[in-house]
Amino acid sequence: NRFEFRAVGSEANCASAMIVLNTAVAEALQSFKQRVDALIENGSDKVSAILDVVREDIHTCAPVHFEGNGYSEEWVEEAKRRGLDCETSCPKVFERYLDEDSIRMFESQNVMTRKELEARNEVKWETYTKKIQIEARVMGDLSMNHIIPVATHYQSQLAKNVENMIDIFGEDEGKKLTARNINIIKKIAERTQIIETGVEELVNARKVANKIESEHDKAIAYHDTVAPKMEEIRYQIDKLELTVADELWTLPKYRELLFIR
């Protein structure tokens, strides 16, 4: 009971997906006709033959029919129970192009050969690796040269405020009045330390992955070891973004991106 209009990302091209979908539809229609013709040759009338093949296809496709929330964990568990592939790793998903059934489909429709599929997959894995590599380098630069300096500058301002309040009201009263600032100072120190350590680990993970010669294995290494460290760093930066004063934050905040013209 819904209609969704989907579009690919701004840098993406839908041609690759359409090649797969159109090839699959062509193979399905070809298979449908062959099976109907075979039943007719064996004595079935045309309508009965078509209905028999339709029933067979409905039964075959039943596992992918799901009326619940397809974005929920419920569907992930249900899909596993139905024997459907739930892989979310891009490098591993690309492997499906080289399944024997996939190769047979593309070759039977004269779309791509095995060698062409293998070559395209090499490009896919290399492209994935380079994108994550570039993003990781940019994240490291932003973290060390923008995020941490701004956060520590704000931290110094708060520390100066605490110091001034203690000078004015005395240590006990001053600390009581600046308890919130003291807590923020501590949180900033903890988060910046995690970010700095995370960037170092991120660099080391890239160095290890870069030594892998196989584009397939390198892409998987980037997905499994580099990308997760980026997520950990990003989490801490998002928290700092909500903490540091707007006038000090040098990068656009999420809410500000909504109103950029």
Legacy VTK file of the C-alpha trace (Angstrom):
# vtk DataFile Version 3.0
C-alpha trace
ASCII
DATASET POLYDATA
POINTS 261 float
0.000 0.000 0.000
2.769 2.416 -0.789
4.672 3.870 -3.676
8.355 4.706 -3.435
10.317 6.886 -5.802
13.978 5.994 -5.491
16.998 7.737 -6.963
20.665 6.833 -6.904
23.227 9.070 -5.204
24.490 12.155 -7.016
27.787 10.507 -7.999
26.257 7.168 -8.962
25.056 5.872 -12.306
21.988 3.649 -12.446
23.168 1.985 -15.691
24.945 -0.839 -13.858
21.829 -1.770 -11.881
19.649 -1.505 -14.984
21.954 -3.859 -16.893
21.451 -6.468 -14.181
17.684 -5.957 -13.919
17.085 -5.947 -17.676
19.239 -9.036 -18.153
17.393 -10.848 -15.371
14.003 -9.906 -16.843
15.113 -11.039 -20.315
16.309 -14.378 -18.949
13.077 -14.831 -16.974
10.890 -14.121 -20.019
12.980 -16.446 -22.158
12.718 -19.196 -19.531
8.981 -18.562 -19.205
8.411 -19.033 -22.934
10.584 -22.141 -23.134
8.688 -23.822 -20.303
5.297 -22.868 -21.736
6.298 -24.169 -25.185
7.495 -27.433 -23.637
4.125 -27.980 -21.918
2.245 -27.181 -25.121
4.389 -29.684 -27.043
3.442 -32.283 -24.423
-0.276 -31.745 -25.079
-1.323 -28.898 -22.752
-3.430 -26.087 -24.175
-1.855 -22.620 -24.226
-3.817 -21.097 -21.303
-3.281 -24.091 -19.026
0.421 -24.136 -19.846
0.783 -20.428 -19.035
-1.106 -20.795 -15.738
0.992 -23.805 -14.712
4.235 -21.901 -15.317
2.891 -18.808 -13.522
2.012 -20.949 -10.486
5.493 -22.446 -10.543
7.126 -18.990 -10.652
4.908 -17.649 -7.863
5.987 -20.568 -5.685
9.656 -19.970 -6.586
9.417 -16.247 -5.760
7.469 -16.723 -2.513
10.527 -16.260 -0.233
11.011 -12.652 -1.359
7.399 -11.632 -0.615
7.235 -9.859 2.738
4.418 -7.612 3.965
6.193 -6.276 7.054
8.789 -3.545 7.516
11.586 -4.335 5.072
13.949 -1.966 6.913
13.621 -3.667 10.276
15.627 -6.358 12.043
12.462 -8.434 11.760
13.016 -8.732 8.028
16.711 -9.571 8.436
15.852 -12.485 10.705
12.973 -13.560 8.475
15.174 -13.385 5.370
17.760 -15.638 7.025
15.021 -18.086 7.934
13.895 -18.112 4.291
17.421 -18.771 3.087
17.894 -15.359 1.455
21.248 -13.602 1.235
21.443 -10.819 3.856
25.027 -9.733 3.179
25.571 -5.971 3.582
29.295 -5.754 2.804
29.732 -4.147 -0.625
32.931 -6.054 -1.499
31.235 -9.350 -0.675
28.017 -8.383 -2.468
30.069 -7.798 -5.623
31.027 -11.483 -5.459
27.493 -12.353 -6.550
28.392 -11.153 -10.047
30.758 -14.110 -10.275
28.325 -16.779 -9.070
27.927 -19.466 -11.716
24.209 -18.653 -12.028
25.014 -14.980 -12.615
27.689 -15.742 -15.195
25.334 -18.145 -16.962
22.629 -15.466 -17.045
24.848 -12.779 -18.538
26.439 -15.118 -21.057
23.134 -16.665 -22.144
21.783 -13.203 -22.972
25.018 -12.167 -24.716
25.428 -9.244 -22.320
28.802 -10.009 -20.714
31.255 -12.874 -20.649
32.948 -14.372 -17.603
36.141 -12.404 -18.344
34.195 -9.148 -18.649
32.430 -9.758 -15.343
35.734 -10.554 -13.641
37.326 -7.390 -15.067
34.379 -5.242 -13.950
34.570 -6.721 -10.459
38.257 -5.831 -10.230
37.300 -2.238 -10.999
34.459 -2.321 -8.434
36.737 -3.600 -5.669
39.470 -1.105 -6.525
37.008 1.791 -6.667
35.515 0.817 -3.298
38.965 0.665 -1.715
40.057 4.023 -3.093
36.868 5.767 -1.955
37.225 4.494 1.606
40.938 5.297 1.517
40.302 8.908 0.460
37.527 9.331 3.026
39.762 7.909 5.768
42.570 10.310 4.901
40.204 13.278 4.844
38.693 12.204 8.160
42.154 11.980 9.731
43.035 15.467 8.467
39.758 17.003 9.637
40.015 15.309 13.015
43.555 16.434 13.780
43.551 19.880 12.114
39.969 21.065 12.658
37.993 19.064 15.213
40.523 18.566 18.003
42.000 22.128 17.860
38.513 23.692 17.966
37.377 21.395 20.780
40.467 22.086 22.892
40.125 25.828 22.256
36.551 25.707 23.576
37.806 23.571 26.451
40.393 26.265 27.315
37.682 28.927 27.333
35.621 26.873 29.759
38.665 26.213 31.941
39.370 29.954 32.082
35.762 30.550 33.104
36.063 27.972 35.892
39.303 29.551 37.062
37.749 33.033 37.113
34.678 31.852 39.008
36.856 30.193 41.643
38.879 33.400 42.002
35.692 35.377 42.554
33.612 33.003 44.721
36.226 30.773 46.279
37.027 27.160 45.483
33.962 25.418 46.926
31.369 27.888 45.633
33.211 28.378 42.344
33.314 24.655 41.588
29.652 24.328 42.501
28.659 27.150 40.135
30.793 25.803 37.283
29.990 22.102 37.727
28.466 21.938 34.238
31.524 23.488 32.614
33.840 21.152 34.503
31.830 18.181 33.258
32.017 19.469 29.654
35.778 19.985 29.973
36.141 16.381 31.099
33.914 15.061 28.276
35.863 17.023 25.655
39.149 15.645 27.003
37.812 12.077 26.876
36.395 12.419 23.360
39.436 14.147 21.865
41.659 11.442 23.325
39.487 8.730 21.767
39.560 10.563 18.422
43.343 10.963 18.464
43.831 7.293 19.307
41.256 6.341 16.693
43.030 8.307 13.952
46.297 6.558 14.790
44.588 3.168 14.623
42.892 4.197 11.379
46.244 5.021 9.763
47.717 1.709 10.913
44.704 -0.219 9.595
45.143 1.440 6.188
48.839 0.573 6.127
48.083 -3.084 6.780
45.306 -3.194 4.167
47.429 -1.431 1.546
49.954 -4.281 1.617
47.338 -6.734 0.351
47.827 -7.391 -3.367
44.427 -8.886 -4.218
41.915 -6.128 -4.961
39.153 -8.367 -3.625
40.895 -9.065 -0.319
42.021 -5.452 0.024
38.451 -4.184 -0.420
37.214 -6.615 2.231
39.987 -5.495 4.591
38.995 -1.866 4.088
35.367 -2.748 4.800
36.108 -4.886 7.860
38.963 -2.953 9.510
39.141 0.606 8.139
35.477 1.593 7.775
34.496 0.531 11.349
37.255 2.725 12.820
35.900 5.646 10.797
32.481 5.053 12.334
33.961 5.075 15.839
35.736 8.389 15.191
32.647 9.867 13.560
30.541 9.027 16.632
32.853 11.001 18.907
32.984 13.947 16.489
29.183 14.042 16.279
29.046 14.295 20.068
31.603 17.119 20.068
29.586 18.939 17.423
26.679 19.074 19.860
28.971 20.335 22.620
31.290 22.953 21.117
29.973 26.508 20.702
28.656 27.292 17.216
30.877 30.317 16.689
34.004 28.194 17.192
33.015 25.199 15.078
34.763 25.744 11.721
32.751 23.159 9.772
29.036 23.319 8.896
26.919 21.545 11.494
24.279 19.083 10.364
21.360 21.421 10.973
23.170 24.205 9.092
23.566 22.012 6.011
19.783 21.999 5.676
19.736 25.748 5.086
22.826 26.255 2.876
21.846 27.995 -0.355
LINES 1 262
261 0 1 2 3 4 5 6 7 8 9 10 11 12 13 14 15 16 17 18 19 20 21 22 23 24 25 26 27 28 29 30 31 32 33 34 35 36 37 38 39 40 41 42 43 44 45 46 47 48 49 50 51 52 53 54 55 56 57 58 59 60 61 62 63 64 65 66 67 68 69 70 71 72 73 74 75 76 77 78 79 80 81 82 83 84 85 86 87 88 89 90 91 92 93 94 95 96 97 98 99 100 101 102 103 104 105 106 107 108 109 110 111 112 113 114 115 116 117 118 119 120 121 122 123 124 125 126 127 128 129 130 131 132 133 134 135 136 137 138 139 140 141 142 143 144 145 146 147 148 149 150 151 152 153 154 155 156 157 158 159 160 161 162 163 164 165 166 167 168 169 170 171 172 173 174 175 176 177 178 179 180 181 182 183 184 185 186 187 188 189 190 191 192 193 194 195 196 197 198 199 200 201 202 203 204 205 206 207 208 209 210 211 212 213 214 215 216 217 218 219 220 221 222 223 224 225 226 227 228 229 230 231 232 233 234 235 236 237 238 239 240 241 242 243 244 245 246 247 248 249 250 251 252 253 254 255 256 257 258 259 260
